[in-house]
């Protein structure tokens, strides 16, 4: 039997964290190629991107495999441009990492023909998965957006802090783009009821500021991000616990695409298949199938069929249909898991093509996912975060009735 009273901790990192800078650039490249395909009349389903970014002191290296409508010269120019714009939007205009001064190398090349033959449709063969692997989706009733509370509120703290920094409000104009949060949530009878520990480390531009000065700035924002009453006199605070944090971002620590996969998903509260999301077009099931699994899990919970739901799907490279679908309702279900395992693939085509079509993923909607989590976000009018919709809940409920 699962424990009902315990502590659980999750962390988040801001868009200025070195790894998140790289995730953002990689996803900007995905969006760029979808936009350019539309301009050129290229079928968006033919776009291929597997883009990795490395960032360090005033240096960015962008490498990987692509299929695009652009010539090599156009591609390099436009990729450099979107990278600089992303760095500027994040807020890096520092000596050690500056959007205008950083040297950017673009080392993108065509996708391997041996991978393409497995992924592309041909003759009677449907599009296959871009790789083998396992992907997980999860949802629970701990927050309004059906996310685990620790990661949900860790993200929210940094979102509010970043918004205030960019607007120069609430004293946050002295802060830099690089920041990390961590929240330890207390559970009683299986429900989150408060926070026992709060960690916030944020870059600051004024070397004279102390940890106490930073706490005075960030504490009201953190309290605002958390549910009322969760912060008490017994809550322990750790704000810039190492002291000065002036050198930050890629100048302080090299960044790489795909190193924050737990931050991107459920903060460790659910399993992870190991594949990163950013920089990948949606033929890569690491990304699209994880989105589909979240979509299905969220709709199961939204349908009132469980308090918690974990879904696993698995794939083989070049094979269209998933090898397996697994559902776990963690003892909270009102329906047998085996029934859902049969019903869900009937309600949603879980082939790579089917997922992209159902969730409308062949479009430039990915740069916004690069920070503050891919899940627990609001579905946008332009199709962004379509996997957060609960429009399948009624159909699932009817199918298992």
C-alpha positions as CSV (number, residue, x, y, z in Angstrom):
1,X,0.0,0.0,0.0
2,X,1.3,3.5,-0.9
3,X,2.3,5.8,1.9
4,X,-0.2,8.5,2.7
5,X,2.1,11.0,4.6
6,X,5.5,11.9,3.3
7,X,7.7,14.7,1.9
8,X,8.4,15.0,-1.9
9,X,10.7,17.4,-3.6
10,X,10.9,18.7,-7.2
11,X,13.0,21.3,-8.9
12,X,12.6,23.7,-11.8
13,X,15.1,25.9,-13.7
14,X,14.4,29.2,-15.5
15,X,14.7,29.9,-19.2
16,X,18.1,31.4,-18.5
17,X,19.6,28.2,-17.1
18,X,22.4,27.1,-19.4
19,X,20.6,23.8,-20.4
20,X,17.3,25.7,-21.0
21,X,19.1,28.2,-23.2
22,X,20.1,25.2,-25.3
23,X,16.6,23.7,-25.2
24,X,15.2,27.0,-26.4
25,X,17.6,27.4,-29.3
26,X,17.0,23.8,-30.4
27,X,13.2,24.3,-30.3
28,X,13.5,27.6,-32.2
29,X,15.2,25.6,-34.9
30,X,12.3,23.2,-35.1
31,X,9.8,26.1,-35.3
32,X,12.0,27.8,-38.0
33,X,11.9,24.8,-40.3
34,X,8.1,24.4,-39.9
35,X,7.6,28.1,-40.8
36,X,10.0,27.9,-43.7
37,X,8.3,24.7,-45.0
38,X,4.9,26.5,-45.0
39,X,6.4,29.4,-47.0
40,X,8.0,27.0,-49.5
41,X,4.9,24.9,-49.9
42,X,6.7,21.9,-48.5
43,X,4.6,19.2,-46.8
44,X,5.1,19.9,-43.0
45,X,5.0,16.1,-42.5
46,X,8.3,15.9,-44.4
47,X,10.2,18.2,-42.0
48,X,12.8,16.4,-39.9
49,X,14.8,18.0,-37.1
50,X,17.1,16.4,-34.5
51,X,18.9,19.5,-33.3
52,X,21.4,19.6,-30.3
53,X,22.8,22.8,-28.9
54,X,25.9,23.4,-26.8
55,X,26.4,26.8,-25.1
56,X,29.4,28.1,-23.1
57,X,31.2,31.4,-22.7
58,X,30.2,33.5,-25.7
59,X,30.0,30.4,-27.9
60,X,27.1,28.4,-29.2
61,X,27.4,25.2,-31.3
62,X,24.3,23.9,-33.1
63,X,24.5,20.4,-34.6
64,X,22.3,17.6,-35.8
65,X,20.3,16.1,-38.6
66,X,17.6,17.9,-40.6
67,X,15.4,17.9,-43.6
68,X,14.3,21.4,-44.7
69,X,13.2,23.5,-47.6
70,X,16.2,25.8,-47.1
71,X,19.5,25.8,-48.9
72,X,22.5,25.2,-46.7
73,X,23.4,28.9,-46.9
74,X,19.9,30.0,-46.0
75,X,19.7,27.5,-43.2
76,X,22.9,28.6,-41.5
77,X,21.9,32.3,-41.7
78,X,18.4,31.8,-40.4
79,X,19.5,29.4,-37.7
80,X,22.0,31.9,-36.4
81,X,19.4,34.6,-36.5
82,X,16.8,32.7,-34.4
83,X,19.5,31.6,-32.0
84,X,20.5,35.2,-31.4
85,X,16.9,36.3,-31.0
86,X,16.3,33.6,-28.5
87,X,19.3,34.6,-26.4
88,X,18.2,38.2,-26.5
89,X,14.7,37.4,-25.5
90,X,15.9,35.4,-22.5
91,X,17.9,38.4,-21.4
92,X,21.6,37.7,-22.0
93,X,23.6,40.9,-22.7
94,X,26.5,40.1,-20.4
95,X,30.2,40.2,-21.1
96,X,30.5,36.4,-20.8
97,X,27.3,35.6,-22.8
98,X,25.8,38.2,-25.1
99,X,23.3,37.7,-27.9
100,X,25.2,39.9,-30.3
101,X,28.8,38.9,-29.4
102,X,28.5,35.2,-29.0
103,X,30.1,33.1,-31.8
104,X,27.6,30.7,-33.3
105,X,28.5,27.6,-35.3
106,X,25.9,25.8,-37.3
107,X,26.8,22.1,-38.0
108,X,23.4,20.8,-39.2
109,X,23.4,18.3,-42.0
110,X,20.8,16.0,-43.8
111,X,19.1,13.2,-41.9
112,X,20.6,9.8,-42.3
113,X,19.1,7.9,-45.3
114,X,19.1,4.7,-43.1
115,X,16.9,6.4,-40.5
116,X,14.7,8.1,-43.2
117,X,13.9,4.7,-44.8
118,X,12.4,3.5,-41.6
119,X,10.5,6.7,-40.7
120,X,9.1,7.8,-44.1
121,X,6.0,6.3,-45.7
122,X,6.5,4.3,-48.9
123,X,4.3,2.0,-50.9
124,X,2.0,0.2,-48.5
125,X,4.2,1.1,-45.5
126,X,3.0,3.8,-43.1
127,X,5.3,6.2,-41.4
128,X,7.3,4.4,-38.7
129,X,8.5,5.6,-35.3
130,X,11.7,7.7,-35.5
131,X,13.3,5.5,-32.9
132,X,12.7,2.7,-30.4
133,X,11.9,3.5,-26.8
134,X,9.4,3.8,-24.0
135,X,7.4,6.9,-23.1
136,X,5.3,7.8,-20.1
137,X,2.4,10.1,-19.4
138,X,1.0,11.0,-16.0
139,X,-1.8,13.0,-14.5
140,X,-3.2,13.5,-10.9
141,X,-5.7,15.7,-9.1
142,X,-3.1,17.6,-7.0
143,X,-3.4,20.8,-9.0
144,X,-5.9,22.5,-11.3
145,X,-3.9,21.4,-14.3
146,X,-3.7,17.8,-13.1
147,X,0.0,17.9,-12.3
148,X,2.0,16.8,-9.3
149,X,2.2,19.7,-6.9
150,X,6.0,19.9,-6.3
151,X,6.9,20.4,-10.0
152,X,3.8,22.5,-10.7
153,X,4.7,25.1,-8.0
154,X,8.4,25.0,-8.7
155,X,7.6,26.1,-12.3
156,X,5.2,28.7,-11.1
157,X,7.7,30.4,-8.8
158,X,10.2,30.9,-11.7
159,X,7.5,31.9,-14.2
160,X,6.4,34.8,-11.9
161,X,10.0,35.7,-11.1
162,X,10.9,35.8,-14.8
163,X,7.9,37.9,-15.7
164,X,8.8,40.4,-12.9
165,X,12.5,40.5,-14.0
166,X,11.6,41.2,-17.6
167,X,9.2,44.0,-16.7
168,X,11.6,45.4,-14.1
169,X,8.9,45.2,-11.5
170,X,9.0,44.3,-7.7
171,X,12.7,45.0,-7.4
172,X,13.5,42.1,-9.9
173,X,15.3,44.4,-12.4
174,X,18.5,43.6,-10.5
175,X,18.2,39.9,-11.2
176,X,19.8,37.9,-14.0
177,X,18.2,35.3,-16.3
178,X,19.7,32.2,-14.6
179,X,17.7,30.8,-11.7
180,X,16.7,27.5,-10.1
181,X,13.8,26.7,-7.7
182,X,13.1,23.7,-5.5
183,X,10.0,22.9,-3.4
184,X,9.6,20.2,-0.8
185,X,5.9,19.5,-0.4
186,X,4.3,17.9,2.7
187,X,1.6,15.2,2.0
188,X,-1.0,14.1,4.5
189,X,-3.4,11.4,3.7
190,X,-2.1,11.5,0.2
191,X,-2.9,15.2,-0.3
192,X,-0.4,18.1,-0.6
193,X,-0.9,20.4,2.3
194,X,2.1,22.7,2.6
195,X,5.8,23.3,1.9
196,X,8.6,22.4,4.4
197,X,11.6,23.7,2.4
198,X,12.0,26.3,-0.3
199,X,15.2,26.7,-2.4
200,X,15.7,29.6,-4.8
201,X,19.0,30.4,-6.4
202,X,18.9,33.4,-8.8
203,X,21.6,35.2,-10.7
204,X,21.9,38.9,-9.7
205,X,23.7,41.7,-11.6
206,X,24.7,43.8,-8.6
207,X,27.8,42.1,-6.9
208,X,27.0,43.9,-3.6
209,X,23.6,42.2,-3.0
210,X,23.6,39.6,-0.3
211,X,21.5,36.5,0.1
212,X,19.3,38.4,2.6
213,X,18.8,41.2,0.0
214,X,17.8,38.6,-2.6
215,X,15.3,37.0,-0.2
216,X,13.6,40.3,0.4
217,X,13.0,40.6,-3.3
218,X,11.9,37.0,-4.1
219,X,10.0,36.0,-1.0
220,X,6.7,37.8,-1.8
221,X,6.8,36.3,-5.3
222,X,7.3,32.8,-4.0
223,X,4.5,33.1,-1.4
224,X,2.2,34.4,-4.2
225,X,3.1,31.4,-6.4
226,X,2.1,28.9,-3.7
227,X,-1.4,28.1,-2.4
228,X,-2.5,30.2,0.6
229,X,-1.4,28.9,3.9
230,X,1.3,26.6,2.5
231,X,4.2,28.8,3.7
232,X,4.3,28.9,7.5
233,X,6.6,30.0,10.3
234,X,8.1,26.5,10.1
235,X,9.0,26.6,6.4
236,X,12.8,26.6,5.9
237,X,14.2,29.0,3.3
238,X,17.4,28.6,1.3
239,X,17.8,31.7,-0.9
240,X,21.1,31.9,-2.8
241,X,22.6,29.6,-0.2
242,X,26.2,29.8,-1.7
243,X,26.2,33.6,-1.5
244,X,27.1,35.6,-4.6
245,X,25.6,34.4,-7.9
246,X,26.7,37.0,-10.5
247,X,28.4,34.8,-13.1
248,X,25.6,32.7,-14.5
249,X,24.1,31.2,-17.6
250,X,26.4,29.5,-20.1
251,X,29.3,31.7,-18.9
252,X,29.1,30.1,-15.5
253,X,28.3,26.5,-16.6
254,X,28.1,25.0,-20.0
255,X,24.7,24.0,-21.3
256,X,23.4,21.2,-23.4
257,X,20.1,20.3,-25.0
258,X,18.1,17.6,-23.2
259,X,19.7,17.6,-19.8
260,X,16.6,18.6,-17.8
261,X,14.2,15.8,-18.7
262,X,12.7,15.5,-15.2
263,X,12.2,19.3,-15.0
264,X,10.4,19.0,-18.4
265,X,8.0,16.3,-17.2
266,X,6.7,15.4,-13.7
267,X,9.6,16.4,-11.4
268,X,10.3,12.7,-10.6
269,X,6.7,12.0,-9.4
270,X,6.2,9.7,-12.4
271,X,8.4,7.4,-14.5
272,X,10.4,8.7,-17.4
273,X,11.5,6.8,-20.5
274,X,14.8,8.7,-20.8
275,X,14.3,10.5,-24.1
276,X,14.5,14.3,-24.3
277,X,12.0,16.5,-26.1
278,X,13.6,19.7,-27.3
279,X,15.1,20.0,-30.8
280,X,13.0,17.1,-32.2
281,X,10.3,17.2,-34.8
282,X,7.2,15.2,-33.9
283,X,8.1,12.1,-35.9
284,X,10.4,11.4,-32.9
285,X,8.2,9.5,-30.5
286,X,10.5,10.5,-27.6
287,X,8.5,13.8,-27.9
288,X,5.2,13.1,-29.6
289,X,4.3,9.8,-27.9
290,X,5.2,11.4,-24.5
291,X,2.7,14.2,-25.4
292,X,0.1,11.6,-26.4
293,X,0.6,9.6,-23.2
294,X,0.2,12.8,-21.1
295,X,-2.9,13.7,-23.1
296,X,-4.5,10.3,-22.5
297,X,-3.6,10.2,-18.8
298,X,-5.0,13.7,-18.3
299,X,-8.2,12.8,-20.0
300,X,-8.6,9.6,-18.0
301,X,-8.3,11.7,-14.8
302,X,-10.5,14.5,-16.2
303,X,-13.2,11.9,-16.9
304,X,-13.3,11.1,-13.2
305,X,-12.1,7.5,-13.8
306,X,-9.1,7.9,-11.4
307,X,-7.3,10.2,-9.0
308,X,-4.0,9.3,-10.6
309,X,-3.0,7.7,-13.9
310,X,0.2,6.6,-15.5
311,X,0.4,5.4,-19.1
312,X,3.3,3.8,-20.9
313,X,3.7,3.3,-24.6
314,X,6.6,1.6,-26.4
315,X,7.8,1.7,-30.0
316,X,10.3,0.1,-32.4
317,X,12.1,2.2,-35.0
318,X,10.4,2.1,-38.4
319,X,7.2,0.4,-36.9
320,X,4.0,2.4,-37.0
321,X,1.9,1.0,-34.2
322,X,3.0,0.9,-30.5
323,X,4.3,-2.4,-29.3
324,X,2.5,-2.0,-26.0
325,X,0.1,0.2,-24.0
326,X,0.1,0.0,-20.2
327,X,-2.2,1.8,-17.8
328,X,-1.8,2.1,-14.0
329,X,-4.4,3.9,-11.9
330,X,-2.5,3.4,-8.7
331,X,-5.4,1.9,-6.8
332,X,-7.6,4.9,-7.4
333,X,-9.5,3.7,-10.5
334,X,-13.2,3.3,-11.1
335,X,-12.6,1.1,-14.1
336,X,-10.3,-1.9,-14.8
337,X,-6.9,-0.9,-16.3
338,X,-7.1,-3.6,-18.9
339,X,-10.3,-2.1,-20.2
340,X,-8.5,1.3,-20.7
341,X,-5.6,-0.5,-22.3
342,X,-8.0,-1.7,-25.0
343,X,-10.1,1.4,-25.3
344,X,-7.5,4.2,-25.5
345,X,-5.8,3.0,-28.7
346,X,-9.2,2.7,-30.3
347,X,-10.0,6.3,-29.4
348,X,-6.7,7.7,-30.5
349,X,-4.4,6.4,-33.2
350,X,-1.1,6.0,-31.5
351,X,1.0,5.6,-34.6
352,X,3.4,8.6,-35.1
353,X,1.2,9.9,-38.0
354,X,-1.9,9.4,-35.9
355,X,-0.5,11.3,-32.9
356,X,0.7,14.2,-35.0
357,X,-2.7,14.4,-36.7
358,X,-4.8,14.1,-33.6
359,X,-2.7,16.7,-31.7
360,X,-1.9,18.8,-34.8
361,X,1.8,18.7,-34.1
362,X,3.2,19.6,-37.5
363,X,3.4,23.3,-36.8
364,X,5.8,25.9,-35.1
365,X,4.6,25.5,-31.5
366,X,7.7,24.2,-29.7
367,X,9.9,27.1,-28.6
368,X,7.4,28.0,-25.9
369,X,7.7,24.5,-24.4
370,X,11.4,24.8,-23.7
371,X,11.1,26.3,-20.2
372,X,8.7,25.8,-17.3
373,X,7.6,22.3,-18.3
374,X,6.0,20.7,-21.3
375,X,3.0,19.7,-19.2
376,X,0.5,21.5,-16.9
377,X,0.3,24.4,-19.4
378,X,-2.7,26.0,-20.9
379,X,-3.7,24.8,-24.4
380,X,-3.3,27.8,-26.8
381,X,-5.6,29.0,-29.6
382,X,-2.9,28.4,-32.2
383,X,-2.5,24.7,-31.2
384,X,0.3,25.0,-28.7
385,X,0.1,22.6,-25.8
386,X,-2.7,20.7,-27.6
387,X,-1.9,17.7,-25.5
388,X,-3.2,19.5,-22.5
389,X,-6.8,19.5,-23.8
390,X,-9.4,17.3,-22.1
391,X,-11.6,17.0,-25.1
392,X,-11.3,13.2,-25.1
393,X,-12.6,12.7,-21.5
394,X,-16.3,12.3,-22.5
395,X,-15.5,9.7,-25.1
396,X,-13.3,7.7,-22.7
397,X,-16.0,7.8,-20.1
398,X,-18.6,6.6,-22.6
399,X,-16.4,3.8,-24.0
400,X,-15.8,2.2,-20.6
401,X,-19.4,2.6,-19.3
